[in-house]
Amino acid sequence: MLKYVIFVTIIYGNCVGQSLTGTPGLVRIPTADFMNDGTFYIGANFLPKEVMEYSKYQRNILAVQSSLTFLPFLEVSLRLSKQLGLPASSNHTVDRMPSIRLRLLKEKKYSPSLAIGAHDIATTLSSGTARKFAATYAVISKRVESKFISYAFTIGQGFEVGNALYHEFDVTFGGMEMQAKALAPFSFQIDYDTKNVNFGINYIFFNMLHCKLAMLGFEYFGFGAHIHFNLLKLF
Amino acid sequence: MASSRIVNISALKIIVLISLTTFGLTSKIFCQSNGIALDVDLINELSERGYENVTAAGNANGRLLVIEDSKYRYNVNGIHETIARMAYRLPLSTKKVILLFQKYGVPMACYESVTFQPYYSQRRKQNILVPQMGISNRTIDYWKIASRYSWFNRSNLKLDLILNPEIKARFGDYANPIKLQININPELLTLIAKGFLFSTSMVVPLYNELENDESFPRLGPTYFTLIKRFKEDIFFYSAGGYFYNYRYGLEGGLKKYFFKGLITLGGRVGVSGQAKFVKNVLEYSDIKDVSYSCDVTFYMRQYHTFLNASYNQFVYQDNGWRIDIFRFFDEFKCGFWILVTPEETNGGFHFSLPLPPKEYGARKRFRIRPAQYFNWQYSGISNQYSGVQLKANTYAEDLLIRYNPMYLHSKMGRAGKINN
């Protein structure tokens, strides 16, 4: 199996895709990109057990998630994660991960966008043991566009805030996306999520269905699909 | 352009002229020798389109139009159509237009023209005047004037049979992660007098994985509601009967708009007891649980977003703060809430999803229609005895949001460009 393969992708487009974490981002990391005001995403991801500390690396995860750009600078998300393959009598339903992101700076021609975010912000247990995907971070993203290729660079810094069973994105993380006009609507992504280097391919069907195929740690496959629409134009 | 046919009501001329002068309206507009008369063509047109409690009066210089929209699911669509249909009939000499929107016989929002924008309609091949509306401070004054005219297509004692879908869900176990209850709740709603409503409903279960004693048809919320508007943008509302969450009792409240709806202050107090039908037996407790709340609501015009903060004594005698933020994405409403009591902190989201159709048929005596919206709330922590509100005055509270004058003005499009 190929571990390190570098693809140069070309996509032309400005669609912000969902990461496998459930927020707008690259393969797994969040970015500072925000969807247009009123955009609603809903979809599902498959995450392999080999990268899931949550299931003690024993069970694959099926996650259903949705995100809403509630205000142009405020985004909220909810992800429900279910461990697959447990016996029916198991005392497990889903893990709920509410998230919130706030854009502090909008990207301009020479300056990046800056956002802060927090995942798994609420828990039913004050001890924090119900927080399994906790993350608190600041992230910046910048697009660089030429005539044929668009690059998007992201770098972020995470912090361990609050009690949690597991923390994600707790140190420096980053990644890149490449898009080119000739191969629209494909895009290629590569990121480092503080544990693994991940690679992903995005494809957008009918301008609203995002599909992502990812190699996590360049070894294990994950995938996801999301549909998006704008609530301001729907009704 | 064909001018509207005017029917003289000579007996009211002097009364109206004196009234209008007394209330400080521009004498040039209404106090002319032509007098004020009903605009029958406009009334007929709007009545045939399904609007109710319609009256329109004026002369060559002005119009006063009062309507109730029972036709559109989204009241903003009714406002757009009303303004358009009136604009097509306005003489080019018009200098003043007053629009008053009512619901259930209660004056909810009033707008006065500040200026007019000439516009050429390609479709009708005519020049028209589009009034640029500002929010009026004289709602009650114009309401009293309009009350002196005949109203057409009255809504009193007309019945709506409304089919309300209801879905309850709870997390279950691994084999069945989400347990559901799906009900259809037919509701009979009628207006007995201005601002006085009666509603009764049934809960008809279609599918139930939750409580066993909810698997049979039973009486749903059944109550009277009274809504009144007074001067200075003060509303009084009250309800008595059998409400949601198996509560029965009484509740009354006051709300006042400040700065034309930008800020709303309110308070309410209720007393209730528990009442639940278990098979054919009514189990109930005494009415002794006092609940109250004080709240403030801010409207952020730029984003059509409301922020509400309230301090409550809830039905089960717990006290705490609840903060709601919700936004109208056009017709779809969704938002988030957080509840803080000494016992727990809870939160979640809620939404109001429009149900088809967009437009209802004109109502004669009886009409069957689906509910306008499917409302649903999600709670992070499922606790039936914490943060429970009485939910007695749901009609009044919904009206005061959906007919907030600042909110409607921000939705008026071309006619709402004046920001006063």
Interface residues (C-beta under 8 A of the other chain):
Chain A: G38 L68 F70 L71 V76 L78 K82 L86 P87 A88 S89 S90 N91 H92 T93 V94 R96 P98 A122 T124 L231 L232 K233 L234 F235
Chain B: Y74 F171 G172 D173 Y174 A175 P177 Y303 T305 R327 F329 D330 E331 F332 C334 F336 G347 F349 P354 G380 I381
